[in-house]
Amino acid sequence: MWVIAGAVIGSGLMDLAAITRGWKKARYVWKPLTMILILLMAWLGADLEQSTAVWILIGLVLSLAGDVFLVLPSDRFVLGLVSFLAAHLCYIVSFLQQSAGSETGIGAALALALFGIVYFLLLFRSVQSSGGSGLLFAVACYILVILVMVWSAYRSGDTFLVAGAVSFLISDSILAWCRFKKTSIAGDLSVMVTYYAAQCLIAASLF
């Protein structure tokens, strides 16, 4: 297991190096490979008789598909968006099955809703100019789903899931800002560091 964890770190660092060096073709290898290794690590730690684990594994597979779409030379942003949206739905199913006690998480839900509304308004004009009402709707749905994912992680009471979900929210927020507002190498690096952290934390919850 430690060998695979080391391989995840090594592959992830190579992907970050490819970003800083501008090696786009190298990312065709390192980005998907890092997710494959995270998926392998999760599979080895998962109890496949538990539906909560199976849903997380499916979510990781869909995330891998999303990574492939987003790293391709031609623009597959919408396909990537749909893949990650489906991945988050799988995570939500798993997290809700792990909900602890009678905690409703109303406070967390309100805070997340406020964040989502403000962030969507900040992106509104840029998204609209990029893809019109269709893309606006897709982005709004995605924001809603990832906020529900964070809320469901909070309700699970699992530290790894909460940290992973919050990291995912940070990663996707930076990604959207870089795509629709202002891109930068620092932003791209931040996206991937928080993304890999999110997936590793979610995978670690299976152990």
N, C-alpha and C positions, 0 to 999 in steps of 0.2 A: 504493500500500500504506500509506504514511504517513497518507494521508487517511482510510482505513478505520480504522487504529489510533487516530487522533484521534477518529473518530466513536464507536469503542468506549468510549474514556475519557469522552467527553462524555455518551453515553447512560448509562453506568454511574454517573456522578456525578449525573445526573438521577434515577436510581433511588434512590440513597442519599439524595438530598434529599427524595424522596417518602416515604421511611421516616421521616426525622426530622420531617417536617411532618405525617405521618399522612395523606398523600394516597393512599388505597388505590386509587382508580380510576386515578390516574396510573401506578401500578405495572402495570396491565394492559397499558400501552404500553411503558414503559421496560425492564421486566425481560425480556420476550420479545425486544424490539428489540435489546437488548445482546447476547443470545445469537445472534440472527440475524446481527449484524455480525461476531461472533467466528467463526461458521460460515463466513461469506463470506470472511473473512481466511484461514481455514484452507484453504478450497477453492482460493483463488488460489495458495496456496503448496504445495499438495499435488501429488504425482506420482501421478495416478490409475491408473497401471499398477502401482503398488506396493500390495499388499494391506494392508500396515501402515498406509498413509495412508487407505485406504478404510475400514478398521475404525474409525479415529479419527473420520473424518467421520460415520460412522453413529452413533458414540457421542455426538457433538455434537448430531446431530438428535434422538436420544432424550433428551438433556439438555434440549433446547429443549421437548420434549413435557412433561418433568417440571416445568419451570419454569411452563408454562401451567397444569398441573394444580394446582400449589401456590399459584399467585397468584389462582386463581378464587375468587369470593366464597363458594361452597359448599365444604365440606370434601372435597377429593380427595386426602387425604394418602396413602392406600394406592396409588392410581393413580400418584401422583408417585413414591412409593417404588419401585414396580415399574419405572417408566420409567428412573429413575436406576440401579436394579440392573442393568437390561439394558444401559444405557450403560457401566457399569463392566465388565460382561462383555466388551463390544466392546473397551474399552481394554485389558483383560487379554490378549485374543487378539493385539492389535497389539503390546503391550509384550513378550510372551513371544517373538514372532517376531523381536524385536530384541535378545534376550538376548545378552550379551557373554561370550565365553570360557566357562570351566567353573565360574565362581563360582556356588555353590549358594545363597548368601544365608541359610544356616542361622541365623546370629546375628541377622540382621534379622528372620527369620521368628519366632524365639523372642521377640524384643522386641515385635513387633507382636501376637503371640498373647497375651502377658501384658497388654498395653494393652487388647486387645479384651475379655478376660475380666473385668478390673477394671472397665472402663467399662460393660459389660453388667450386671454385678452392681449397680453404682451406679444404673442405670436400671430395674432389674428390677421393683420394686414399682410405680413410677409407670407404666411401660408396661402392666403387668398390670391395674392399676386403670383404665387408659384403654381397653383393648381386649381384655383377656383373653389366653388362650393363643395365639389366632390371631395377634394383633398381636405378641406376644412372639416367636413363631416367625419372623414376617416381619422384625422388627428384628434378630434373631439372624442370619438369613441375610444381611441387608444388611451388618451389621458384618463378617461373614466375607468377603463379596465385596469390600468396599472395602479390607480388610486385604490380601487377595490381590492386589488392584490395586496397592497401594503396594509390596508385595514384588516384583511383576513389573516395576514401574518401576525399582526398585533393581537388579534383575538386568539390565535393559537397558543400564545404564551411561550413559544419557543424562541430562545435568544438568537439562534442561528438564522431562523426564518425571518425574524424581524430585521436583523442586521442585513440579511441578504436582500430583502424586499426594499428597504430604504436605500441600499446601495444601487439597486436597479433603478429606483426612481431618480436618484441623482444622475446616474449614467444617461438615462433616456432624456432627462431635462437638458443636460449639456449637449447631447446629440442633436436634439431639436433646435437648440439655440445655434449650434454650429452650422446646421443645414439651412436654417431659414433666416438667420440674422448675420452672424459673423463667424467664419471658420478660422481655425488656427491650429498649429501643431500641438500647442499646449492643451487646447480643447480636445483634440483627437486623442491625445494621451490620457487625459482625464476620463474620457468616455470609456476607454478600454480598461484602464486600471479599476475603475468602479464596476464595470461590467463583469470582468473576470472575478473580482471579489464577490460580487453578488451570486454568480453561478456556483462558485466554490462553497460559499456559505450555505446555499440551498442544498447542494450536494452533501455537505458535511452533516446536515440535519438527519440524514439517513443512517448515520453510524450510531 
